[in-house]
Amino acid sequence: MSDPFSLPTSFSLEPYSYIFSKYDFVGCFLNSTLVSLSATLLALLIYAMGAYVFAKYNFPGKNLLFILYSITLLVPAQSKAQPIFFLLIHLNLYDSLPGLSLVYISMGLAMSIFVLMRL
């Protein structure tokens, strides 16, 4: 290949056969699908219930709780990474699919409740 920005000279499916023969591509794809679907469905269920309570009910401490949720939007994800990592270690969820789903669910909590409340 003389020019990295040039078009390929021929069509080949060899890279795909290499991926399927060398790696467990189907297993990795199924793991990714399982984690993303479970995290999305659980997150939608949790976020929708939380947003509904904030939007429709008046209870003592509602404004304070909403402010605390909103403040977490100001904390960068890099600052949340270490506490979440230690939590996963102590719950024995490190390097597991439920642990990964839990991370995905917890990262979008404040923003999702904030957005769903406005609908």
C-alpha positions in Angstrom: 0.0 0.0 0.0 1.7 3.1 -1.2 -0.9 5.7 -0.1 -2.8 5.1 3.1 -5.7 7.3 1.8 -6.2 5.4 -1.5 -9.1 3.1 -2.2 -8.6 -0.7 -2.0 -7.5 -2.3 -5.2 -9.6 -5.5 -4.8 -12.6 -6.7 -2.7 -11.9 -9.4 -0.1 -13.8 -11.0 2.7 -10.6 -12.4 4.2 -10.6 -10.0 7.2 -14.1 -11.2 8.2 -13.1 -14.9 8.0 -10.0 -14.1 10.1 -12.1 -12.4 12.8 -14.6 -15.3 13.0 -11.8 -18.0 13.0 -9.3 -16.4 15.3 -11.5 -14.7 17.9 -14.8 -15.6 19.6 -16.6 -12.8 17.7 -20.1 -14.2 18.1 -19.6 -14.7 21.9 -18.3 -11.1 22.3 -21.2 -9.8 20.2 -23.7 -11.7 22.3 -22.1 -10.4 25.5 -22.3 -6.8 24.2 -25.9 -7.3 23.2 -26.9 -8.7 26.6 -25.2 -6.0 28.5 -26.6 -3.2 26.4 -30.1 -4.5 26.3 -30.3 -5.3 30.0 -28.7 -1.9 31.0 -31.0 0.0 28.7 -34.2 -1.7 29.8 -33.4 -1.5 33.5 -32.2 2.1 33.2 -35.4 3.1 31.3 -37.5 1.5 34.0 -35.6 3.1 36.9 -35.2 6.5 35.3 -38.9 6.7 34.2 -40.1 5.8 37.7 -37.8 8.4 39.3 -38.8 11.1 36.8 -42.5 10.3 37.3 -42.2 10.8 41.0 -40.3 14.0 40.7 -42.7 15.4 38.1 -46.1 14.4 39.5 -45.8 14.1 43.3 -45.1 16.8 46.0 -43.3 15.4 49.0 -41.1 16.9 51.7 -37.6 17.3 50.5 -38.4 17.1 46.8 -36.5 20.2 45.9 -33.5 19.2 48.0 -33.4 15.8 46.5 -33.7 17.2 43.0 -30.9 19.7 43.7 -28.7 16.8 44.9 -29.4 14.8 41.7 -28.7 17.9 39.6 -25.4 18.6 41.4 -24.1 15.2 40.3 -24.3 16.5 36.7 -21.5 18.8 37.6 -19.1 16.0 38.7 -17.0 14.7 35.8 -17.2 11.0 35.0 -13.5 10.6 35.7 -14.1 11.6 39.3 -16.8 9.0 39.6 -14.7 6.2 38.2 -12.6 5.3 41.2 -15.5 5.1 43.7 -17.5 3.0 41.3 -14.5 0.8 40.7 -14.0 0.2 44.5 -17.8 -0.4 44.9 -17.6 -3.1 42.2 -14.6 -4.7 43.8 -16.4 -4.8 47.2 -19.6 -6.2 45.7 -17.6 -8.9 43.8 -19.0 -7.6 40.5 -15.7 -6.6 39.0 -15.1 -8.2 35.6 -18.7 -9.4 35.3 -21.6 -8.6 33.0 -23.9 -7.5 35.8 -21.2 -5.1 37.1 -20.8 -3.6 33.6 -24.5 -3.1 33.4 -24.5 -1.5 36.8 -21.9 1.0 35.7 -23.9 1.9 32.6 -27.1 2.4 34.6 -25.4 4.5 37.3 -23.7 6.9 34.9 -26.8 8.2 33.3 -29.1 8.5 36.3 -29.1 12.3 36.9 -29.2 13.4 33.3 -32.0 10.9 32.4 -34.2 11.9 35.3 -33.6 15.6 34.5 -34.6 15.0 30.8 -37.6 12.7 31.5 -39.0 15.1 34.1 -39.5 17.7 31.4 -41.5 15.4 29.1 
